[in-house]
Amino acid sequence: MKLLWYLTSPDGPYPWEPSHRWATDFDHLRRLARAIDDLGYYGALIGTGRDDGLTVAASMIGATRRMRFLTAVYPGLTSPAKLAQIAHTIDRHSGGRLLFNVVNGNDRTLAQYGVHLERDARYDFSAEYWDAFQRVYLGEEAAYAGEHVRLAARDLDGGPLSPWDAFPRPTPLWGAGTSPAGMAHSAKLLDVYLSFADTPERLGAKFRQVGALAAERGRKLTFGTRFQIIVRETEEEAWARAEELLAATDPATAAALAQWNLPPGETVETFRSGDPAVERRLAALRAGRLPDVRELEIHPNVWTGPSLFGFDVVSPASGTYLVGSAENVAARLREYAAHGTESFILSGFPLIEEARTVAELLFPLLDLDHEFAEERR
């Protein structure tokens, strides 16, 4: 089992609320990285948004010894050959600790970066982009001529893309994709398939579906998901903290978080669900209040948090939570593992304090992968 943490600048006891968000700086980010590294987490997902993930990863090399940097990359924002050079630089100086989180994006986000591709074309482009990247990373000199990506032949003799014998393997690719095209793309390309959090059974069924698509190509994937986490010595303490978190959340903030998880064109006011539990949560939001904390528990120790009904693999503000005593949360993680989940990207706020609490209470109860990054060398 691999446990990763979250490396991002927004922090505080309830950072989705501006009044409870700290003004963090580079030193705070470096202290967070050191804590993740010293506590023995496998690595960290680098938050997207204000900061560039590759820049953060590079700047944290000197502050850490073994943690991996899971860094989001939108194909097309830079040349695959340039990305290969950047990846080589980070891997060479960190000891091979870079992981890529393949993000195909959406029309609005990509357009802001100057990339304009239809949804299905994005997957075709992404497959070529990462194929070209890996070939350059591994030192191939031949030109690359695809439908979307074209690279001239490379003179590697003493050039900036000279292959490094220490890293004969491609950079591991993590990522997600829920549509049929996204699943097919994942099966063809990824090493670790990530999914939105869900109940263990439903998540396992999704993993088996994607795994079968990969097997048809002669490939084998591992699987991961994303949770926020509140773990304490007792159930009562953990749920009391969850109640504090909910009480600190303005209903307007909860409505905005919920909006991210609604179908396009729908709002909290207009959306109607066939699920009575979801309807009760929506009715509470429309009335300007939040439901009772236990109304948001959708599976033992699995809690939707202030987003009320959303599953999100990346956002620190609208993810699904694991809440409970160390023994019960460990049991829940083992349940997810039994359904195929190997990697868990976790977070709790404040990030350093909660990272320490999770490591102290939960790590001794689990069989964790603590191997240093030298396994890739």
N, C-alpha and C positions, 0 to 999 in steps of 0.2 A: 504494500500500500504506500502510495506517495502522497504526502500532505504538503501543499504549497500555501503560501500566504499572499498578501496583497501589498504591493509597493506603489504608493501613490501619495501625492501631496495633500489633497483634502483630508483633514483629520479632525478629531474632536470627539466628544461624547456622543453627539448626534449631528454629524457634519452635513446631513441633508437639510438641516435648518441653519440658515445663516447666523442666527444668534448663538448657536452652539458649535460653530466651526472655528477652528483655530487658524491664526495667521502663521502658516508653516513656511520654512525656508529650506535651503540646501542642507544645512546642518541637521535639521529634523529628519529629512529624507535619508541622510547618511546614517543617522542613529537607528532609524527603522531598518535599513538594510543590514546593519551590523547585528541587530537583534534577531532578525530572521536567520541570518547566517549562524550566529553563535548558538541559537536554540536548536538547530538541527533540522529545520524545514528543508525539504527537497529543493525548493526554489520559491519564486514569487512571480505572480502575474503583475506586470507593470501596467498601471492604470493608463487609459487613453484619455485624451481631452486636452488640457492645457499644455502638458509636457510631451515632447517627442520621446517615444519609448527607447529607441536605439541610443539616443543621447543619454538618457537616464542610465541604461545598462552600462554604457561605456564609463560613465562618471562614477559608478558604484564598484568598479572592478577593484580598485585599491582598498576599499572599505570592507571587502568580503574575501572569503577563502574558498568556499565550496558551493554556495547556493547557485542555482540556475536562474537565468533571467528569461522569463516567458514574455516575449515582446511582440505586440501586434504589428502586422505589416499589411497595408493595402496594396495589392499588386498594381503596378503601373505608376505609382508616385515617384519611383526612381527606376533606373534601368536595372534589369536583373544582374547585369555584369557589375554595376556599381554596388548593388546590394551584396553581391558575393565578396567584393573587396572589403566592404564594411564588416561583414560577418567574419571574414578571415581575420581582420584586425582585432575584433572583440574576442574571438575564440583564441587567437594566438596569445593575447595578453591576459586572458582570464583562465586559460587551461581548458578551453572547450566547453564553456558554460552557457552558451547562447542557445535558446529555443525560440522558434518562431510560432506565433499565433496567427494563422492564416485567416484574414478577415476580408471577405469579398465586398462588404459594404452595401450601401443602398444608393438609389439615384441621387438623393439630396446631398448626402455626405460626399460622394465621389465628385459630384459636380462642383462642389466648393473647392476641390483640389484640381479641377480642370480635367477630370476623367469622365468621359461620357460614353457609357456602354449600356446596352439593354441587359436585362437581368440574366437571361440564358447565355448571352455573349460573354458576360462577366466570368462565368464558369469556364468557358472555352479559353478565354484569355488567361485566366488564373492558372489553368493546367499547363499551358505553354510557358507562362512566366516562370513558374516554379521548376519546371523541367529545365528551362534554360539556366535558371539560377544554379541548380544543383550541378549541372554539367560544368559551368564555369568554376564553381566552388571546388569541384573535384579535379580541376586542372585540364579539362579538355581544350584543345587548341582550335578545333574545327569551327567553322562558321555555323550559326544556328539560323535556319530559315523556316519559320513557321508561318501560319496564316496571320498571326497577330504580332509575333515577336521576331525580329531579325537582328542578328548580331554578326559583325564581321569576324573573320578568323583572328585569333589572338596570338600575338608574339609574347610568349611567356618567359623568354630568356632574360631574366633580370628585371622583368616588368612588374608592375604593381599587383598583378594577379598570379604571380608565380605560385605553384602548388606548395603546400607545406606538408611534409611527410607526417607530421604529428597528427594530422586530422584527415585520415583517408576516408572517413565516413561522411555522408551528407549531414547537414544540419537538420535535426529532428523537426518535423512539421506537426503542429497541433492545430486544431480548428474545428469548426462546426458547420452544419448545413442540415436544414430540416425538410425543405421541399424535396421532391423526387430528384430534381436536378442537383440540389445541394448534397443529397446523400450519395448520389452517383459520383459526384466530384470528390467527396470525402473519401469514398472507397478507393478511388483511383490514386489519390495524392497523399493523404495524411498518414502519419504514424500513430497519432493519438487523436481519437475522435471525441470532441467535447459536446455535451448537450446541456440544454436548460435543465435545471433540477426538476424532478417529478417524483412520484412515489417509486419505491424500489422496483416493483413489478413492471410498471409502465416504462420506466427508464431501461430496465433490462430487456424488455421486448424491442425497444428502439435500437439498442446496442446490437441485439442479435440480427435485426434486419440489416443494419449497416455492415455488420461483420460478415453476413452472408454475401452481400454485394462485393466486399473485398475478397472473399474466398473465391468467388467466380473469376477474379483476376489473379489468383494465386498469391494474394497478399493477406497479411494478418495484422489487425489493428489492436491497440489497447484503447481503453475508454476512460473518460473523466467527466466530472461535473463541477458545479460551482455552488457553494453555500456560504452564507454568513453563519456565524456560530455564536451561541451563548452557552458556555459550559461552566458549571459551578460544582461545588462539592455535593449539593443536594438539589433535588428537583425544585423545591420551594424557592431556593435562592435564584436559580436560573429563570424561573417564570416570573419572579419578582423583578428581575432585571428587564425581562421582555415587557413587562407592564410599564416600567419606567420609560422604556424606549417609545412605547406607543403613546404614553401620556405627554411626552415631549414633542410629539409630531402634530403639527397643525393639520386639521382636516383638509385645508386647501393644499398643503404639501402632499398629503396622502392621495388626494384626487389627481394631482399632477403626476405622481408616481404611477398611479393606476392607469393613467392615460397611455403611458408607454406600452402597456400590455394589451390594449384594446385593438380590435381590427381597424385598419385604415378607414378614416371617415367617421368613426364612432366616437362618442364622448361618454363621460360618466352619466350625463343626463339622458342620452338617447339609447345607450346599449341595453339590450335585454338578453338575459341568459336563461337557458333551460335548467340550469343548476340552481336549486333553491338557496344553497349556501351563498353562491355568488350574488344572487339577487338581494339577499339580506345585507350583504356588505355594501352593495351599491346603494341600497335604500338608506343605510346609515350615512354614507357620504353625501347623498343628496339632501339629507337633513342636517348636514353640517357637523356630524359627530363621527367617532370611530367605534367599531364594534368592540365587544369585550375581548380581552386578550386570548382566551381559550376558544373563542369562535373562529379564530384564524388558524387553528391547528388542523391540518388536513391529513395527517398520518401521525402515528405516535412520534413525538419529538420533532416533527416537521411543521414549521410555522411560516406563514406567508409574510409576516412582518408588516411594516407600514404601507407597502404597496397593495395590501389586502388580498390580491389574487394573482400576482405575477410571478413568473419564473424568469430569471435573467442571469446569463452566464458571466456577464462582465460588470454590470453596474453595481457600485457599492451601496447604492441607495434603495434599490428595488429588488434585491435578491431574496431568495427563500432561505430561511434559517433552520439550523439544527439547534434545539433548545433542550437542555436537561442536565441531569447529573452526569459526571464523567462516565460512570458505568453504563447509563442508558444511551448516551451519545455514542460511546464506543460500540455498543450493541447495534445501534442504528447504522453506523459506518460499516460494520461487518455485514449487516443485512444488505446494504447497497453493494458491497464487494461481492457477496454471493450472487448477485445479479449482474456482475460484470464490471462494476466500477473499480478501477485501480487508482486513479488520480483524483484527489479532491482539492480544489482551489478554495481556500477558506479566508474569511476575514471577520473581524469584529472591531468595534471602535470603543475607545481609542486604540489605534492599531498596535502600538508597542505593548501596552498594558495587556490587551487581550491575547496577543501572540504569546506572551509569557504565561498567562493563565492556561491557555490551551496546551502549551508544551508541558507545563507542570502537572496538570491533572489528567490529560488525555494520552500523551505519548507513552507513558509506562504501560498502558492497557492495550496497545496496538502493536502489530508486527509491521514496522515501518522500514521503508527504503531510505537508509541514511548514507548510502555509498557516496564517496566523493566524486567529483566530475571527471577524475582521471579515467573512468571507465570508457570514455570516448577517445582516449589518446592511443 
